[in-house]
Amino acid sequence: MVGRVRELERRVAVLSRLVEVGVTLNSTLEHEQLLDTIIRTAAEVIDTEAASILLLDEHTRELRFAAATGTDPKVLAQIPVPTETSIAGVVFRENRPLIVHDVSRDKRHYGRVAAAVHLQVRSLLAVPMQIKGQVTGVLEAVNKRAGSFRDDDAQVLSTFASQAAVAINNARLREKLQHAYAELGKLDRMKSAFVTIASHELRTPLHTLVGYAELLDQGLEGELGEYARGVVASVLQMRHLIDELVNLRSLELGQIPLERERLDVGRLLSEVHRDTLALCRAKSQRLILEEPARRLPVDVDRRRILLVLTELLANAINFTPRGGEIRLRALERSTEVWLQVEDNGAGIPAGEEEAIFRRFYQLEDPMTRRHGGLGVGLSIVREMVALHGGRTWAESGGIGRGSCFTVVLPLASD
């Protein structure tokens, strides 16, 4: 009776230890530290001289030692353990524990490992490490200190092996995730460098082309003048696309510091109107500026707000047919100013008024669309306006009934 009570107390102590170690395993994400904890705990709870972990090499489909008590894992890692002819291989293939009381009489014992670790192996208990029925490795306990390995040792070690397998898998996933993040960081830096270099290299010849094309446009009439205006429009469109990429990248990186200054809305509208006329003329469109009745001051970053207005006008030009009409206006509303770009172009389908502000959103099928663009201009507009403490929205009567985009900025207080 006393012996039975002591045995129950021993089992309770072992189970308590497994629960305690389970918490430690789940909180240990550093791979080598985790493996060391597993083998030390395995040797402790089964009361053996040593323990080791063999994991499956996904490439060679061989078992390799990941850790062993008192041994440099790098030395053992060089020794492949065959899955067909070894004790660990049997455990792995058949997914069952295996007790060998005298390894000297078992031909499956892989003596090369014992020689490498300078350990005389007498007895061995090996159990599969599995996750959801899939075996990922083998946990071995070597040389029972007192008595022989028993079935309850195999049960305890199997329970611990399942905990260990989950912990190792979590650590591997964490390492893969860290590696993936590192690779994404590299790709992100490469993308930034590419956008910066490409935009710089492309802008230089584009500036030259714009200058020559505008000179041709001024000096030619008739059909040749029409061709020259087409060249101007194409070059300006190319420059606009490059600017969109650069600004989108800056927004992604949070590199948009605002250099605010007190400006008059009327002058901003006049400037963007003048700069956009060439694009409208190339499509025979009318660009009408409705100037505000009085001075409307705003504290904004001049370059960023001009970009916002240019993006809205470029969008209107793109979706308005030849001969169409585009209006640019400013309306005073209490403590705010509403900047509007209205056109009589393609319009916006019902329910899509918010979706068009998402990055890379396209109203048309990419393979059959009639209107160009990257699908980032309106998202840039919304983000730039938000940085200024404003808001943006779009309204439309539906397909073919034009659209009106509104940007709201706070008026400067005198």
C-alpha positions in Angstrom: 0.0 0.0 0.0 2.8 2.4 0.9 4.6 1.6 -2.3 1.4 2.4 -4.3 1.0 5.7 -2.6 4.6 6.6 -3.3 4.2 5.7 -6.9 1.1 7.9 -7.2 3.0 10.8 -5.5 5.8 10.3 -8.0 3.4 10.5 -11.0 1.7 13.6 -9.6 5.1 15.2 -9.2 6.0 14.3 -12.8 2.7 15.6 -14.2 3.1 18.8 -12.2 6.6 19.2 -13.5 5.3 18.7 -17.1 2.6 21.4 -16.6 5.3 23.8 -15.2 7.6 23.0 -18.1 4.8 23.4 -20.6 4.4 27.0 -19.6 8.1 27.6 -19.9 8.2 26.0 -23.4 5.4 28.1 -24.7 7.1 31.3 -23.5 10.6 30.4 -24.8 10.9 31.5 -28.5 14.7 31.5 -28.8 15.4 28.2 -30.7 18.6 27.0 -29.1 17.5 27.8 -25.6 14.2 26.0 -26.2 16.0 22.8 -27.4 18.3 22.9 -24.4 15.3 23.2 -22.1 13.6 20.2 -23.7 16.5 17.8 -23.4 17.3 18.8 -19.9 13.7 18.4 -18.8 13.4 15.0 -20.6 16.4 13.7 -18.8 15.1 15.0 -15.5 11.5 13.7 -15.6 12.5 10.2 -16.9 15.7 10.1 -14.7 18.2 9.3 -17.4 21.9 10.2 -18.0 21.2 12.0 -21.3 18.5 13.0 -23.8 18.5 14.1 -27.4 16.2 15.5 -30.1 16.2 14.4 -33.7 14.2 16.4 -36.3 13.4 15.7 -39.9 15.4 17.4 -42.5 12.8 18.7 -44.9 15.2 18.5 -47.9 17.0 15.2 -47.4 14.2 13.5 -45.5 16.8 12.2 -43.0 16.7 12.6 -39.2 19.4 14.9 -37.8 20.2 15.7 -34.2 19.1 19.1 -33.2 20.3 18.9 -29.6 21.8 16.4 -27.2 22.8 16.6 -23.5 26.4 17.8 -23.0 27.2 17.8 -26.7 27.9 20.5 -29.3 24.8 20.4 -31.6 26.9 21.5 -34.5 28.9 18.3 -34.3 25.8 16.1 -34.2 24.0 18.0 -36.9 26.6 16.7 -39.3 25.5 13.1 -38.7 22.5 12.0 -40.7 20.4 9.2 -39.0 18.8 6.9 -41.6 15.0 6.5 -41.2 15.0 3.0 -42.6 17.5 1.2 -40.4 17.8 3.1 -37.1 15.8 2.9 -33.8 14.8 6.6 -34.2 13.8 5.8 -37.8 11.4 3.0 -36.6 9.9 5.4 -34.1 9.5 8.1 -36.7 8.1 5.9 -39.5 5.7 3.9 -37.3 4.7 6.7 -35.0 5.1 4.7 -31.8 7.3 4.7 -28.7 10.1 2.1 -28.6 12.0 0.8 -25.5 15.4 -0.9 -26.0 16.7 -2.4 -22.7 20.1 -3.4 -24.2 21.2 -1.6 -27.3 24.2 -3.8 -27.8 21.8 -6.6 -28.9 19.8 -4.4 -31.3 21.3 -4.1 -34.8 19.2 -0.9 -35.3 21.3 1.0 -32.8 23.3 3.7 -34.7 26.7 3.5 -33.0 28.2 6.4 -35.0 26.4 8.8 -32.8 27.5 7.3 -29.5 31.1 7.5 -30.7 30.7 11.1 -31.6 29.3 12.1 -28.2 31.6 9.8 -26.2 28.7 8.3 -24.4 28.3 4.5 -23.8 24.6 3.9 -24.6 23.2 1.0 -22.6 19.4 1.5 -22.8 17.2 3.8 -24.7 13.6 5.1 -24.8 12.5 6.9 -28.0 9.1 8.5 -28.6 7.7 10.4 -31.7 7.3 14.1 -31.6 4.1 14.9 -33.4 1.7 17.7 -34.1 -1.9 16.8 -35.1 -0.8 13.3 -36.0 2.1 14.3 -38.1 5.5 13.2 -36.8 8.1 15.9 -37.0 11.0 14.3 -35.0 12.0 11.9 -32.3 12.8 12.6 -28.6 15.2 10.1 -27.0 16.1 9.4 -23.3 19.3 7.4 -22.8 20.5 5.2 -19.9 17.9 4.9 -17.1 19.6 5.7 -13.9 17.6 3.4 -11.6 16.0 0.2 -12.9 14.7 -0.2 -16.5 12.5 1.9 -18.7 8.8 1.2 -18.2 5.6 1.8 -20.1 4.7 4.7 -17.9 8.1 6.3 -18.8 7.1 6.1 -22.4 3.7 7.7 -21.6 5.3 10.6 -19.7 7.9 11.2 -22.4 5.3 11.0 -25.2 3.2 13.6 -23.4 6.3 15.8 -23.0 7.3 15.2 -26.6 4.0 16.5 -27.9 4.4 19.7 -25.8 8.0 20.0 -27.1 6.9 19.5 -30.8 4.4 22.4 -30.5 6.9 24.7 -28.9 9.6 23.9 -31.5 7.1 24.5 -34.3 6.1 27.8 -32.8 9.7 28.8 -32.5 10.3 27.8 -36.2 7.3 29.8 -37.3 8.6 32.8 -35.4 12.0 32.5 -37.0 10.4 32.3 -40.4 8.3 35.3 -39.7 11.3 37.3 -38.6 13.1 36.2 -41.7 10.1 37.2 -43.8 10.0 40.6 -42.2 13.7 41.1 -42.8 13.3 40.2 -46.4 10.3 42.5 -46.7 12.4 45.3 -45.2 15.1 44.7 -47.8 12.5 44.7 -50.6 11.0 47.8 -49.2 14.3 49.6 -49.2 15.1 48.4 -52.7 11.6 49.6 -53.9 12.2 53.0 -52.3 15.7 53.3 -53.9 14.3 52.2 -57.3 11.4 54.7 -57.2 13.8 57.5 -56.2 16.4 56.7 -58.8 13.9 56.0 -61.6 12.0 59.2 -61.0 15.2 61.2 -61.0 16.5 59.6 -64.2 13.2 60.0 -66.0 12.4 63.5 -64.9 15.6 65.0 -66.5 14.7 64.0 -70.1 11.1 64.7 -69.5 11.8 68.3 -68.6 13.7 68.7 -71.9 10.8 67.1 -73.9 8.3 69.4 -72.2 10.2 72.5 -73.2 10.7 71.5 -76.8 7.1 70.3 -77.1 5.7 73.5 -75.8 7.9 75.5 -78.2 6.5 73.4 -81.1 3.0 73.9 -79.8 3.3 77.7 -79.9 4.9 77.8 -83.3 2.7 75.3 -85.2 -0.9 75.5 -86.4 -3.4 73.1 -88.0 -2.6 69.4 -88.0 1.0 69.8 -87.0 -0.1 71.9 -84.0 -2.5 69.2 -83.0 0.4 66.7 -83.1 2.5 69.0 -81.0 -0.2 69.4 -78.4 -0.5 65.6 -78.3 3.2 65.3 -77.6 2.9 67.9 -74.8 -0.1 66.1 -73.3 1.7 62.7 -73.3 4.9 64.1 -71.8 2.9 65.9 -69.1 1.0 62.7 -68.4 4.2 60.8 -68.0 5.6 63.3 -65.6 2.4 63.2 -63.6 2.6 59.4 -63.3 6.2 59.7 -62.0 5.1 62.3 -59.5 2.3 60.0 -58.3 4.7 57.2 -57.6 7.1 59.4 -55.7 4.3 60.9 -53.6 2.7 57.6 -52.9 6.0 56.2 -51.7 6.6 59.2 -49.5 3.1 58.8 -47.9 3.8 55.1 -47.3 7.1 56.0 -45.5 5.5 58.8 -43.6 7.9 61.3 -45.1 5.6 64.1 -45.8 6.6 67.0 -43.5 4.4 70.0 -44.1 5.9 73.5 -44.6 2.9 75.7 -44.0 2.6 79.3 -45.1 -0.2 81.8 -45.3 -1.5 81.7 -48.9 -4.5 83.1 -50.9 -6.8 80.4 -52.3 -7.5 82.5 -55.4 -3.8 82.6 -56.3 -3.4 78.8 -55.8 -6.3 78.2 -58.2 -4.9 80.6 -60.8 -1.5 78.9 -60.7 -2.9 75.3 -61.1 -5.3 76.6 -63.8 -2.4 78.0 -65.8 -0.3 74.9 -65.3 -3.1 72.5 -66.5 -4.3 74.4 -69.5 -1.9 72.5 -71.8 -3.4 69.2 -70.9 -6.9 70.5 -71.5 -6.0 72.1 -74.8 -4.6 68.7 -76.0 -8.0 67.2 -75.5 -9.9 70.3 -76.7 -11.5 70.7 -73.3 -12.6 73.9 -71.6 -11.1 74.6 -68.2 -13.1 77.3 -66.5 -11.8 79.1 -63.4 -14.4 80.6 -61.1 -12.4 82.9 -58.9 -13.5 83.7 -55.4 -15.1 87.1 -54.7 -12.6 88.0 -52.0 -9.3 86.9 -50.6 -9.5 83.5 -48.8 -6.4 82.8 -46.6 -5.3 79.3 -45.7 -2.2 78.0 -43.8 -1.0 75.2 -46.1 2.0 73.6 -47.7 1.9 75.3 -51.1 3.5 72.4 -53.0 1.3 69.8 -51.4 -2.0 71.6 -52.0 -1.0 72.4 -55.6 -0.4 68.6 -56.0 -3.9 67.9 -54.6 -5.5 70.3 -57.1 -3.4 69.0 -60.0 -4.4 65.4 -59.2 -8.1 66.3 -59.1 -7.8 68.2 -62.4 -5.8 65.4 -64.0 -8.5 63.0 -62.9 -11.2 65.2 -64.5 -9.2 65.6 -67.7 -8.8 61.8 -67.9 -12.4 61.0 -67.5 -13.9 63.9 -69.5 -14.3 63.3 -73.3 -12.9 65.6 -76.0 -14.7 68.9 -76.0 -15.9 68.5 -72.5 -16.0 71.1 -69.7 -14.2 71.2 -66.4 -14.8 73.9 -63.7 -12.4 74.9 -60.9 -13.9 76.9 -58.1 -13.6 78.0 -54.4 -16.6 78.5 -52.1 -16.5 80.2 -48.7 -18.4 78.2 -46.1 -18.2 79.8 -42.6 -14.7 78.9 -41.3 -13.9 76.7 -44.2 -13.1 76.9 -47.9 -14.5 74.3 -50.3 -12.3 73.7 -53.4 -14.2 72.0 -56.1 -13.3 70.4 -59.4 -16.5 69.6 -61.5 -16.7 67.9 -64.9 -19.3 66.7 -67.3 -17.4 63.4 -68.0 -17.8 59.7 -67.4 -19.3 60.0 -63.9 -19.1 57.6 -61.0 -21.3 54.5 -60.6 -23.8 54.7 -57.7 -22.2 53.3 -54.5 -18.6 53.7 -55.7 -18.1 57.3 -54.4 -15.9 56.1 -51.5 -14.2 53.2 -53.2 -12.5 55.4 -55.7 -10.3 56.9 -53.0 -8.7 53.4 -52.3 -5.2 52.9 -53.6 -5.0 51.2 -57.0 -8.8 51.1 -57.3 -10.0 51.1 -60.9 -13.5 51.7 -62.0 -12.9 49.8 -65.3 -11.6 46.3 -65.9 -7.8 46.6 -66.2 -7.8 44.6 -69.5 -10.5 46.6 -71.3 -10.4 50.0 -69.7 -10.4 53.1 -71.8 -9.0 55.6 -69.3 -5.3 55.4 -68.1 -3.8 56.1 -64.8 -2.3 54.1 -61.9 -5.3 54.3 -59.6 -3.4 56.1 -56.8 -4.1 59.8 -57.5 -7.3 60.1 -55.5 -5.8 58.2 -52.5 -2.9 60.7 -52.5 -5.4 63.6 -52.6 -7.3 62.3 -49.6 -4.2 61.6 -47.5 -2.6 64.9 -48.3 -5.8 66.8 -47.4 -6.1 64.8 -44.2 -2.5 65.9 -43.3 -3.8 69.5 -43.5 -6.7 68.8 -41.2 -9.2 68.8 -44.1 -11.6 66.3 -45.7 -12.4 65.1 -49.2 -15.4 63.5 -51.0 -16.9 62.9 -54.4 -20.4 63.3 -55.8 -21.9 62.2 -59.1 -25.3 61.8 -60.8 -24.2 58.4 -62.1 -22.6 56.9 -65.2 -22.2 59.6 -67.9 -23.4 62.4 -65.8 -20.1 63.9 -64.6 -18.7 64.2 -61.1 -17.7 66.9 -58.6 -14.8 66.5 -56.1 -14.7 68.6 -53.0 -11.7 69.4 -50.9 -12.4 71.2 -47.6 -9.6 73.2 -45.8 -9.9 75.4 -42.7 -9.6 79.1 -43.3 -6.8 80.8 -41.6 -7.8 83.0 -38.7 -6.4 86.6 -38.9 
